[in-house]
Amino acid sequence: MRILVCPDKFAGTLGAPAVAEAVVAGWREQAPADELTVRPLSDGGPGFVEVLAGPVGGTLLPVRTTDPLGRPVEAQILISPDKQTAYVESAQACGLHLVEGAERDPKVTTSYGLGVLILAAVEAGARTVVIGLGGSATNDGGAGMLAALGAAPLDETGAALPYGGAALAHADRLGGLPMIRGAILVAATDVDNPLIGLHGASSVYGPQKGADRADVLLLDAALERFAGVLVKDLPNCPPDLAALPGAGAAGGLGAAVLALGGRCESGIGLVTRMIGLESALDAADLVITGEGSFDHQSLRGKVVAGVAGGARDRGLPCVVLAGRVSTGRREAANAGVTETYSLVEHFGDEAEAMARPADGLRELASRLARQWSR
């Protein structure tokens, strides 16, 4: 039997490759003769570089950068074999997982560390920099990123603004042009929110980053002002920047990429193309995918929805393994999901599921092999 294992990460516990490894180990305990094909996935958020490292090849270049609060952190960028393209993961510098719950405050968190990674990619000779956007702790419209690239936002007196989204309420101009040497920037994201408004970065994603209602209103107004500065001072910036789909990705990092003449591209689309997911689906008898929380958002453009839809179109059964499952059976079936299994239900305890995800996945996969293998 031919099984395709193509999970997303389990946020906070396991990366996508580790999830796939646990599933494969469990399946082989029961059905060692079956053919297992592994294709870990990412939509541009945490794990983006790790997932692409295998199919792209090339070189992983270590870079010392800073986290959302300016503390040192180690990251990696992926340089393609021809050195023309670099793949950068914003979550390695701006990720929500880098900031403890009590520290989360999008009024002060910065995307400066991402700018350091982009600069390293350009210095390595990349002509195209693909930036995975997602899972960010920031809401600064890419102001910190631009500062690292040499275009710090200034106030009316010409003084550099403090880091964070709140300070952008006083943005008046940029202190220079970004030093990207003509490189093309591509934002890999499946978020299509605009920068501002009810569906913008602050309103939709600000609360999960630590913003209360007053913070959301402050940040939204600050991003609107900053968008006007970008339109005025950057020659390749679209005039309708704040309203463009994807501008609100990762706390407005999408807007910064678009303001530099870049473009947004589907993160899951880019990854599935590069890892050959379509041909792997064509050759499979059963598909196993998964993520940390399988909920209503999972069926709206996320990794699992894309995999399940591809399986459904081919008449293949698709099994979802997740840390927690809160999606209804009928809704999941309509999306192409045949069965769902939860680590919380398997262990009977959420703390145990968080502490032993690899063990749980291996045990669930072993159980699946007994049910499904020929």
KACOR-V697865 format. One record per backbone hydrogen bond with DSSP energy under -1.0 kcal/mol. CO is the residue of the C=O (numbers start at 0). NH is the residue of the N-H. If there is no record, write none. Layout:
co | nh
CO | NH
CO | NH
This chain:
co | nh
0 | 34
1 | 284
1 | 285
2 | 36
3 | 287
4 | 38
6 | 40
8 | 291
9 | 12
9 | 13
13 | 9
14 | 18
15 | 19
16 | 20
17 | 21
18 | 22
19 | 23
20 | 24
21 | 25
22 | 26
23 | 27
26 | 29
26 | 30
30 | 33
34 | 2
36 | 4
44 | 47
46 | 50
47 | 51
48 | 52
51 | 55
52 | 56
58 | 78
60 | 76
62 | 74
64 | 72
66 | 69
67 | 109
70 | 66
72 | 64
74 | 62
76 | 60
77 | 86
78 | 58
79 | 82
83 | 126
83 | 127
84 | 79
85 | 129
86 | 77
87 | 131
88 | 91
89 | 92
89 | 93
90 | 94
93 | 136
94 | 97
95 | 98
99 | 102
104 | 107
104 | 108
105 | 164
106 | 165
110 | 113
110 | 114
111 | 115
112 | 116
113 | 117
114 | 118
115 | 119
116 | 120
117 | 121
118 | 122
119 | 123
120 | 125
121 | 124
126 | 183
127 | 85
128 | 185
129 | 87
130 | 187
131 | 89
134 | 95
139 | 142
141 | 145
142 | 146
143 | 147
144 | 148
145 | 150
146 | 149
148 | 178
151 | 174
152 | 160
153 | 171
153 | 172
154 | 157
158 | 154
165 | 168
166 | 169
167 | 170
172 | 153
177 | 179
179 | 182
183 | 128
184 | 262
185 | 130
186 | 264
187 | 132
192 | 247
194 | 200
196 | 199
199 | 203
200 | 204
201 | 205
205 | 208
205 | 210
206 | 209
211 | 215
212 | 216
213 | 217
214 | 218
215 | 219
216 | 220
217 | 221
218 | 222
219 | 223
220 | 224
221 | 225
222 | 226
223 | 227
224 | 228
225 | 229
226 | 230
227 | 231
228 | 232
229 | 233
233 | 236
237 | 240
239 | 242
240 | 243
241 | 194
241 | 195
243 | 246
245 | 248
246 | 254
248 | 252
248 | 253
250 | 140
251 | 255
252 | 256
253 | 257
254 | 258
255 | 259
256 | 261
257 | 260
262 | 186
264 | 188
265 | 269
266 | 270
267 | 271
268 | 272
269 | 273
270 | 274
271 | 276
275 | 279
276 | 280
277 | 281
278 | 282
280 | 283
285 | 3
286 | 318
287 | 5
288 | 320
289 | 7
290 | 322
291 | 323
292 | 294
293 | 325
294 | 297
296 | 299
301 | 305
302 | 306
303 | 307
304 | 308
305 | 309
306 | 310
307 | 311
308 | 312
310 | 315
311 | 314
316 | 286
317 | 337
317 | 338
318 | 288
319 | 340
320 | 290
321 | 342
322 | 343
323 | 293
327 | 331
328 | 332
329 | 333
330 | 334
331 | 336
332 | 335
338 | 319
340 | 321
341 | 345
342 | 346
343 | 347
348 | 352
349 | 353
350 | 354
351 | 355
355 | 359
356 | 360
357 | 361
358 | 362
359 | 363
360 | 364
361 | 365
362 | 366
363 | 367
364 | 368
365 | 369
366 | 370
367 | 371
368 | 372
